[in-house]
Amino acid sequence: MYEHKSKPLAPKHVFVARVIKNLVIASVILFLCLLIGILGYHYIAHISWIDSIHNASMILSGMGPVANIDNVAGKLFSSAYALFSGVAFITNIGILLTPIAHRIFHTLHCDNPHGN
């Protein structure tokens, strides 16, 4: 019968480094997604910078639009950005939870999770 030898659980400082790395990656993705929304709302929907920031932040966080958009291109951008934001939000949650889920699953499958 096949005997599986699991690797020992990574030390806490390695785990914390992985969490921080994923937090940085998720933050960069969030910033880029927000920047896309800000620029799109300003240049395509023709709304002010502050309203663009506000609208992009609200859409990206799942709260919904706040600015009134009057042109067709702006409405099309807003629709596409809302769909994109939903995927970006789910992706970011996955990136943030990956090291934690990995640690949990590794702990469950580890022969000696505490190194004793």
VENWOVEN-V437390 format. One record per pair of residues at least 24 apart in sequence whose C-alpha atoms are under 7 Angstrom apart, sorted by the first residue. I is the first residue (numbers start at 1). J is the second residue. If there is no record, write none. Layout:
<<I	J> <I	J>>
This chain:
<<6	110> <6	111> <7	110> <8	110> <8	112> <8	113> <9	106> <9	107> <9	110> <9	113> <18	99> <19	99> <22	95> <22	96> <23	96> <26	92> <26	95> <26	96> <37	81> <40	77> <41	74> <44	73> <44	74> <45	69> <45	71> <45	73> <45	74> <59	85> <60	85>>
